[in-house]
Amino acid sequence: MEWQKVMERGERAGVSSSSDGGDGVDVVKEMVDVIETVGLYVGYRRTQRKECLNLVRRLKLLVPLLEEIKEIDHHKLSSSEGLKTSLVNLKKALLGAKKLLKKCGCGSKIYLAMESEAVMSSFHAVYDHLNQALDDLQYDELGISVEVKEQVELTRMQLKRAKRRTDTQDIELAMDMMVVFSKKDDRNADSAILERLASKLELHTISDLKAEEVAVRKLVKQRGVQNAESIQQIKDFLGKFRHIAGVDETIVLDGPISSKSLQKCQSLLIPHEFLCPITLEIMVDPVIVASGQTYERESIQKWLNSNHRTCPKTGQILDHLSLAPNFALRNLILQWCEKNKYELPKKDSCLRFSAELIEEISFLVQNLSSHEFEVRREAVMNIRMLAKENPGNRILIANYGGIPPLVQLLSYQDSKIQEHAVTALLNLSIDETNKRLVAREGAIPAIIEILQNGTDEARENSAAALFSLSMLDENKVLIGALKGIRPLVYLLQNGTVRGKKDAATALFNLSLNQTNKSRAIKAGIIPALLCLLEENNLGMIDEALSILLLLASHPEGRNEIGRLSFIETVVGIIRNGTPKNKECAASVLLELGLNNSSIILAALQYGVYEHLAELTKNGTNRAQRKANSLLQHMSKYEHLP
């Protein structure tokens, strides 16, 4: 809504993207209006926020220039075609910047994250246009002061530096999205990845999700996404985010209105206070939360079970999670239904923390410390299953003190109890708060010990647990310092298929830390990753290349990769891999080639040029950009065919 108000203000101020005519004074006034309008923009998407704010700041530096031009003789501006042309070109460049900023402020968050590199290319194009337009201005003829010319030169230098800056893509975000796209099995870590993505993309409240659906539908309507696969991916993502937020409904992106929305039209006849703020449906079992707001019990319980601790309507942090029946409102609803012959919908049994569940969890937590082996074994096994079932159980188990005894059981002599304990902690660690609690209780050294010496399943789940815990930056550092990387590399080399996948995911996350990159390289991760590239049946080429891309940004990693027969392998992937394989391989080759000309020459000898040319035509969007960058870089060499 704020964006709409700002845009309306800009249009009222006479800023029109279609008007290129008018005299010089009018053009200058319009440019000032453009800069003032973008200065009011707020709420940029998180994936592009820094770039947007920097661009706005640079545009504001041009205001003194425009103010001086406004003071120039009106006849002089109108009579000189050269001056008018240069000013119109600058205006076009500013309007291009405005359009891009608007896209990053009210466009689909999922789409902008998926196409972050393409959006960055758009920023670079804007920088080029602005630089060219500023270069074409006739400063002496305009009589611009020395101080303002120096400020313009500063702006141009900043624009050039911004374009030269290396890719600032959030690799962690990109990896998370790739993992979600490629998931073929529902492993416990998926919920944690989705929750982290929802947080990074700021899609964790009901209002966020509704605004995103509007943005996506607008994107599809305007044909902003031509690729049917991309549309489906956006739809799948939106559905997953709705699910973890407790909002389950069919998403229709290409129709005028969803069937769910049509059903809700009946609710216009129902008193507003009888409708649940989440579902907009009449309430059958209204309950009051700590903020004083009333919701349908089932809907708010789903919200709370998805690890939310705020009131959906007000955003207020809830002091407690208790739900109090709103008997007064329920009686009013029943009276209204009877008077209007309205039949209340039948609801499934409501989700809630029953007294029986609380009693069961409390009993099991106590039994974790029992002196009897069988009692302990059964308790830890049941805790493991309960922690897997839903977010509410994870909260209850932690609240009733389940984490400390589970950490103690990691060092228990029986291997099956160790296996159950580490898996229970993995399930519990999906909850963000529990990640800190598990690490604080000293679980990481014991998990690393099981990773080295436990059963196959225990080792797999230990790797998955380290991945889940490593989502917190402080835990990345701790796991690396406690020598957890070397056993993960060993599992990557020698584990089961699932073990290799869990190890790869954990190692990617840990390698986001610069010190851990060096540890992983010294532990032999690069030869292990190259082996994965040769084993097509594992289906782990994308994961291996994504980790190699991270390591290629480290000097030790570049040297290690350069000494191995990696280039021939990566060229082979660009030639014969899947579309995603080719995209990842081109990304790695570009990262290596920009830092080492001999790698580019070697790739050319292996015939990469024609495969890159093909990739620029038929690859994914990202693959096309990487291939074009590589070809542009290769054009500096005389060895081209």
Secondary structure, 3 states (H helix, E strand, C coil): CHHHHHHHHHHHCCCCCCCCCCCHHHHHHHHHHHHHHHHCCCCCCCCCHHHHHHHHHHHHCCHHHHHHHHCCCHHHHHHCHHHHHHHHHHHHHHHHHHHHHHHHHHCCHHHHHHCHHHHHHHHHHHHHHHHHHHHHCCHHHHCCCHHHHHHHHHHHHHHHHHHHCCCCCCHHHHHHHHHHHHCCCCCCHHHHHHHHHHHHCCCCCHHHHHHHHHHHHHHHHCCCCCCHHHHHHHHHHHHHHHHHCCCCCCCCCCCCCCHHHHHHHHHHHCCHHHECCCCCCECCCEEECCCCCEEEHHHHHHHHHCCCCECCCCCCECCCCCCEECHHHHHHHHHHHHHHCCCCCCCCCCCCCCHHHHHHHHHHHHHCCCCCHHHHHHHHHHHHHHHHHCHHHHHHHHHCCCHHHHHHHCCCCCHHHHHHHHHHHHHHCCCHHHHHHHHHCCHHHHHHHHHHHCCHHHHHHHHHHHHHHCCCHHHHHHHHHCCCHHHHHHHHHHCCHHHHHHHHHHHHHHCCCHHHHHHHHHCCHHHHHHHHHHCHHHCCHHHHHHHHHHHCCCHHHHHHHHHCCHHHHHHHHHHHCCHHHHHHHHHHHHHHHCCCHHHHHHHHHCCHHHHHHHHHHHCCHHHHHHHHHHHHHHCCCCCCC
